[in-house]
């Protein structure tokens, strides 16, 4: 059907929609363009009901209104609204008539508004969202129409939205390994909303996305009864196919056209002259195969792949839950630069923008449906609607994403409470896996299963807690502390129907479970970030474990402080067994982000991200130091945390004090120099930070100047340290803040209301060097065709409102995000400090 984007020109108001509101357009409303998140616009509140879970954000009922003109010539057609997502409990009204109610904020939904329209006139559209039952998620959910909205219109014989589907049945290869022939299965669903029994020609056309060259076109004929739907299926044979993979993401576009060619009664009746029913649509797709077994692991196009993965929540940092293509691309490009080849969409259907970006960039997607089934984790979460809505929402999610080659694995849920069989969990698990396979036979199905920190009956749970207490460990980290098989016994029925079993934080079980289940393919679906260096060598050489997904790749809002690290005196109570001082629940206002990721919310690489690069093969030398004030203290790191080391040699007032320097490197040995003097050599494994492989620790004395680490491989014939230099890295003491500098990542974009300009803000000294300890108050505004969408820093503990154009730099940095307007023109971004003056840059949208 013909699609029209409706993101431009809505009015937003807090509270429920008045039945008379549409009679006075513009009265009291805030003009907004979609996608829009009103939760991120609110100030954080120490009394927010969700507390750390939401990063102290809150949101109540609100609504969006828009007047849409429906041309008179559309009379006789179908008109639909398609929502990519609406957070949450969204009620759609047209001309004061309720059309539909959609509970799940992450699932797409489509609704027919034809019966409620005035053709040839203006029509009132109102969408009310109600996320007020807080907490409704275990993280920041956002609120509002946070993804795009579309209007579709077309004939009463139409292609059903998201029904077009392509998958690769098999590929034949030449002796040299190149793809010779691909055999593809395609299908599309036609809807006949007429009173006539129609014969319909369905034509599938496959073209190269890059060139538009038509590769193959095939037609089939089907009968579609009155007010019914019918699926047309066909096989396409493609010679010399360009295969999709992370290394070479070759894309195609599949188009389908439906056209009524006659009416069937007892015989074929031709359509009247000039009468026509036809429709068409397309989907981005690719050609590739997926297999997984315990001998070869995961194979894409017959080649074994290890998933270097990261978990991603749906928010985009300073933008809140707003999803725009540029935001998703920027995030994924940074991950790819660090060696990632996969993301897991934790714990819900992602935006279409993320899926398209993964298609185009070459990122594998572990696509996840739910965080809760009918046994909830939060009072306001999806458990309220699961029993009635799961099949509808799961179907919409799978149908939307199943043609996209980046999606290689489905997940029916994460850490589901029913995993031990409570609440008919075993049966539900099989139902969901079966439903996914009925919608898509081409991909494996998984579920991310964790230890039993919940999910068992009270009697059994008490036994687990008692064993944990006796062992002095946190309950649930190892569900069966006796060395038995409680976890395996209780979860085995839950895995029925799964092709790949996801293990959350349970790498220690891989070997034993392989002996017990020799045909089970396993995946580290969620793991502690600092342990990658310990586990990755094992994953590389273990075929039945296909990869690892860290928690997390990008920092996110909510679950605030889950990745804390603190340095305390040796007698501090936090060191006592059973202390929960490092849990996210113990994070006090204004903790905002999880603080557990390779990148902060502005996209800056953090030390743990540098460490992961090294573990995955980067030959660089990364140098960090710890605050000398913490020397002699005990550093306590949460399971999701990382040692508090910084890319800084600025420790004013600490001159002459002991300081610890940490170097991440794959080299056999590292030598450290302070102001040109060697302070020693450390060999691989000799002195580790927090037990991290590929780390080298040096204890020295802080003096301003420069430190440099040189990574070398030691020559076997050499008596003294020397060998071949691999790389080197350094830190230096910089001067006081002297200026602020704007670094736009680009200065030109399309004026379509959706493109973004990211502008890095740096505080520099007189020599142009970043001042890594600078905390400077800034204001920002944008004048011209675009507008300032977000402005803030990566500080995990802040009261800054990202939408108000004011923030304090964190470790010398901030970020401004400008949204291009719908009109061509320049936007001038101005950032100002009372002490450092102002800086400007000009951004052009055309």
C-alpha positions, 0 to 999 in steps of 0.5 A: 500500500502507499505509505505516508510518514505521519511524524511531522506536526503533532500536538502533545499534551499531558493528561487524557484527551478531551472529547472537544480538543479537536474542535480547537486545534493548537489550543494549549498543545506543544508542537512536536515531531515524532519520534518523541519521548516525553519521559526524557523531557521531565526532570528526574525525581528522587521520589520517582516510584521506579527509583533506580530502575528508571534512573529516577524518571517518571511519566504519567498519562499523555496524548498526541493529536493531529489533523489529517486530510483524507482525499475524497479520491480515497473513498472506496480504499482502505486506510490504515495506521501503522505504529512502530511502537507506542509506550505504552497502553496506547489508545488510538481514536479517530474522530473521537471513536476508539479504534484500538488499544495496544498494551505492549509498547515495543511491538508494532501494530497496525489498525484499520481506520477506514470506517471512522473517516470523513473522506474529502475532509480533515479528520482528528487523530488522537493517541493516548498513552498510559505508562503511569503504572510505575515501575513498568520495566526494570530499566528506563522505558521512555514514554510516548510515540517514541517510534515512527507512525505511518498512514497506509492507503490502497485498494480493497485487494491489498498486500497485508502489512509485514506479510512479505517474507523471503528466506534462503532454503539452500545455496549451491557452491562451486569448487572454489567456494563461491556461491553458484545458485541460491534457492529462495522461498518467498511468500506474501499475504493478500487481503480481499475486503471486497464481496467478490471471489477474486483470482489474483496474480502475485508477482515477486521481483528480486533486485539488487539494493545497491544498483536496482538491477532486477535479478529475477521475477516470477508470477503465480496465481491464487484465489482469495475469497471475499473478506478473507486472506490468502498466502501466495508462496513461490520459489526463486532461483538466483544464479551467482548470488551476492551473499549477506554476512557481517563481513560483506552485507550484500542486500537485495530488495524484494517487491511483490505486486498483487493484481486481480485478473478476474472473478471466480464463480462457477467459471472465470469472469473478467473484470469490467473495463477500467476496473482494477485492483492492484497493490504492491510493497517491498522489503529489504532482504538478503541471501544467507543460510544459518545452521548451528550444531555442536561440531561446527558451531554457528555457521553463516553461509557454511562458514563458522562464526563466533558471535562477539556480541553486546546487549543493547537496551532500546534507549539512545542516551541523551535522546531517551527512547527516541529511535532515529536511524542516524542514532542507531547507525552511530551506535553500531558503527562504534561497536563495529570499530571495537570488534563487535559483530552482533547485538542482542535486543534486550529485552524486547523488540527493537525499532525498525531503524535498528534492524535496517542499520544492522542490515546495512552495516553487517551486524548479526542480531539476536532478536528478543521478544519479552522480559516477562511472561505472565509471572511479572518482575515489576507491578506494571510490566507485560505480565498483565497482558501476556495471557491475552496478547502474547500471540498477537505481539509475538506474531507482529514482531516476527513478521516485521523482522523475519525477512531481514538477513541481520536477524539470525536468532530469535529469543522468546524471552529473558530470565523468565520467572517460569523457567523452573516450571512454575505457572505452566512455564514448560508448556508456555515455553514450548508454545512460544518456540512453536509459534516462532517456528510456524512464522519462520522456519529458517532461523534457530530459536533461543531463550536467555536462561539464568540461575534460580535467583527466583523461579522456584517454589518457596520450599526449594527456593529456601533450600537454595538460599540456605546453601548460598548462605552456608557458602557465603555467596549471593543466593542464585549466582550458583543455583545448586551449590552442592555440585549437583544438577538442580539447575539442569533438572529444573530447566531441561523441560523449559528448553524443549523446542529451543535450538540454542540454549542461552546461558546468562552468567553461567559459563562455569556450566558449559563443560558439564552441561555438554557432557549431560546434553552432548547435542546442546548448542549453547550461547553466552546470552548475557555475561559480566563485562570484566570476565571476557578475558577469562572466558573468550579463549575458551569460547574460541576453541569450544564449537558448541558455544557459539559466542558471548554477549556482554552486559552491556555494549552501550550504557543506558538509562535505568538499572542505575549504578549496576556497574559501580566500583568503589574504593574503601578502607579495609575495615569498611562494612561493605566488605562484609559478606552479604553486603548489598552496597553495590547493588543497583537498588542501593544506588542513591539519587541522582544515579541515572545510568547503569554504568556497566558498558564499553561506551558511555551514553554519549558514545565515548569508549570506556576502559572496559571497551578498550580492554575488550578490544585487546581481548578480541585481538587489538594490538594496541597499548591502552594506558590508564591510571587510578586516583592516587587517593585510592592507593592502599584502599580495597576496590570493590567492584560489582559483578557488572562493574570494571576497575575504576581506571581512567585515561588521565595523568592529571592528579593535582595535589597528589604529587609524590603519592603512590599511584597505580598504572594499568596497561591493557595489551596482548604483548608478552611484556610491557615496559612503563616509562615515567618522564622518560625513566623506566619504572620496570617491566611486567610480563604477561600474567605477572601483575594483573588488575582484578585478575584480568588477563591481558592487563599489566599493573605498575605501582609508581609515584605520581609526578606530572609530565608524561607516562608511556607504555611500550608493548613488546614480544620478547625475543627468545635469544635475548638475555635482557628485555628487548624484543620487537615493539608491537605498539605503545600508548601514553598519557600526559599531564595537561594544563588548565581549561582554556577553551571549549571546542565543538567537533561536529561528526558531520556538517551536512544532512538531508532536511527530512526531519529525521537526520541528526547532527552529533557534535562533540564538545571538548574542554581543552587546555592552551595546547589543544589537549583534552582536560580529562578532569574538567567539570565546566558548566555549559549552555547550548542552543540551536538557531535556524532550521534545526533544533537542539534535541539533546545536550548532556554528558556521560556522567552516570550520576547527574541531575542534568536535564538533557532537553533543556540545553544546560549541562556540566562536562564529565571528564572534559566532555559533553555532547550536543545532538541537533535534529534536522528540520523539514525545511532546507537551511542552516542551523547554528549551534552555540555552546557557551561557558561563563569562564571559557567563552563560546563556540559555534558551528554551522550545520546544513540540511538540504 
